Amino acid sequence: MIRPFARAVLARAPSEKSQVLRWAGCGLNGLSVDCSHIGTSDRAAFSRFSTFARRAGALAPACVAYGLQSRGLILAAWAAGFTHVAGPAIATEAGALGGVRLRPVDLWGRQAA
């Protein structure tokens, strides 16, 4: 119902163990899942990520994991097939880079004479 009013429709799965295939035919553009509860020492995380990403890929082009707590979990989610990953591990490293403001001339070449 909201597709005509939105650029993309994403559904948030309750967990990476959710049976998302029941949402087939809904016209979703992506599925997301909160992974903040997954510990860095969880050895079964990659298996669950792979299953979720495979099922999500059958429904929609985007598969989003957020709340990832470590670089290892980010890499595991990406390797499992997630198209978008986010979490404190990324925010901390990206925040250290700082912001850069570019002027139009920096983007489009030299100034007109």
ROROSE-578083 format. One line per field, with one value per residue (C-alpha): residue in one letter; residue number from 1; x, y, z. Coordinates in pm, 1 decimal, padded with zeros to 6 digits. Layout:
BEGIN
r <- [A,...]
k <- [NUM,...]
u <- [X,...]
v <- [Y,...]
w <- [Z,...]
//
This chain:
BEGIN
r <- [M,I,R,P,F,A,R,A,V,L,A,R,A,P,S,E,K,S,Q,V,L,R,W,A,G,C,G,L,N,G,L,S,V,D,C,S,H,I,G,T,S,D,R,A,A,F,S,R,F,S,T,F,A,R,R,A,G,A,L,A,P,A,C,V,A,Y,G,L,Q,S,R,G,L,I,L,A,A,W,A,A,G,F,T,H,V,A,G,P,A,I,A,T,E,A,G,A,L,G,G,V,R,L,R,P,V,D,L,W,G,R,Q,A,A]
k <- [1,2,3,4,5,6,7,8,9,10,11,12,13,14,15,16,17,18,19,20,21,22,23,24,25,26,27,28,29,30,31,32,33,34,35,36,37,38,39,40,41,42,43,44,45,46,47,48,49,50,51,52,53,54,55,56,57,58,59,60,61,62,63,64,65,66,67,68,69,70,71,72,73,74,75,76,77,78,79,80,81,82,83,84,85,86,87,88,89,90,91,92,93,94,95,96,97,98,99,100,101,102,103,104,105,106,107,108,109,110,111,112,113]
u <- [00000.0,00281.5,00492.9,00353.9,00456.2,00803.5,01126.0,01200.8,01012.2,01222.2,01090.0,01262.9,01290.0,01256.8,01585.6,01832.7,01650.3,01318.1,01132.7,01126.4,01012.5,00653.8,00686.3,00717.4,00497.7,00498.0,00710.0,00983.9,01300.2,01497.2,01504.0,01687.8,01776.5,01912.0,02226.6,02320.0,02243.5,02508.1,02827.0,03170.0,03245.3,02927.4,03067.4,02728.4,02670.1,02809.7,02579.5,02274.9,02387.5,02423.7,02078.5,01916.1,02097.5,02006.3,01638.9,01634.7,01801.8,01513.6,01274.5,01452.6,01777.7,01886.2,01981.7,02076.5,02245.3,02280.0,02406.0,02714.0,02954.0,03289.1,03488.3,03471.3,03090.7,03083.2,03307.4,03105.7,02778.0,02929.3,03082.2,02748.3,02576.7,02445.3,02447.6,02458.0,02621.2,02631.6,02705.8,02928.7,03236.0,03188.5,03072.2,03377.3,03624.9,03435.1,03406.0,03782.2,03820.0,03631.2,03424.0,03546.0,03355.5,03421.5,03361.8,03194.4,03528.5,03676.3,03409.7,03375.0,03727.9,03888.5,03692.9,03574.8,03796.3]
v <- [00000.0,00243.8,00163.0,00453.2,00693.7,00559.9,00519.4,00185.4,-00039.1,-00231.7,-00468.7,-00516.7,-00879.0,-00952.5,-01147.7,-01313.6,-01640.5,-01512.7,-01702.1,-01415.0,-01622.7,-01575.7,-01216.8,-01336.8,-01138.2,-00824.3,-00628.1,-00544.6,-00367.3,-00495.9,-00662.2,-00538.6,-00699.2,-00562.7,-00756.7,-00565.7,-00871.8,-01084.9,-01117.0,-01099.9,-01455.7,-01606.4,-01881.9,-01961.1,-01602.2,-01659.6,-01956.3,-01754.6,-01457.8,-01683.6,-01834.4,-01493.9,-01337.4,-01627.0,-01606.4,-01226.6,-01240.5,-01451.6,-01170.5,-00841.9,-00694.1,-00528.2,-00711.4,-00486.5,-00576.5,-00302.2,-00286.8,-00498.0,-00467.6,-00565.5,-00563.8,-00944.9,-00942.6,-00679.3,-00891.7,-01205.4,-01034.6,-00898.0,-01235.8,-01405.2,-01190.2,-00878.6,-00583.1,-00316.9,-00334.5,-00083.0,-00060.3,00087.0,-00077.6,00121.7,00441.9,00450.1,00415.6,00651.0,00910.8,00912.9,01021.1,01344.1,01536.4,01698.2,01978.8,02011.5,02326.5,02303.5,02379.4,02075.3,01856.4,02008.8,02125.3,02463.1,02784.3,02960.7,03258.0]
w <- [00000.0,00070.5,-00235.3,-00446.0,-00170.5,-00092.9,-00285.9,-00122.0,00117.1,00368.7,00630.6,00964.8,01066.1,01439.6,01436.7,01203.9,01276.9,01139.1,00869.6,00621.1,00324.6,00444.3,00314.8,-00046.1,-00280.5,-00064.8,-00313.1,-00066.4,-00175.5,00120.5,00458.1,00765.6,01094.7,01423.2,01516.0,01831.8,02046.0,01872.3,02071.8,01915.4,02027.8,01876.3,01652.8,01494.9,01376.7,01025.7,00972.4,01080.1,00868.5,00563.6,00607.8,00657.4,00360.2,00131.3,00228.6,00207.3,-00135.0,-00262.3,-00165.4,-00227.5,-00359.8,-00032.8,00285.3,00577.7,00907.1,01166.3,01522.8,01445.4,01738.5,01587.2,01267.2,01265.3,01269.9,00996.7,00777.0,00857.5,00759.0,00439.2,00348.8,00419.8,00157.3,00331.9,00093.1,00367.0,00710.8,00994.6,01361.1,01628.0,01476.9,01155.0,01322.6,01550.3,01264.6,01033.0,01310.2,01351.0,00987.7,01042.5,00793.3,00474.3,00305.4,-00064.8,-00265.3,-00609.0,-00772.5,-00597.0,-00755.9,-01101.2,-01186.5,-01203.6,-01169.2,-01482.0,-01571.8]
//
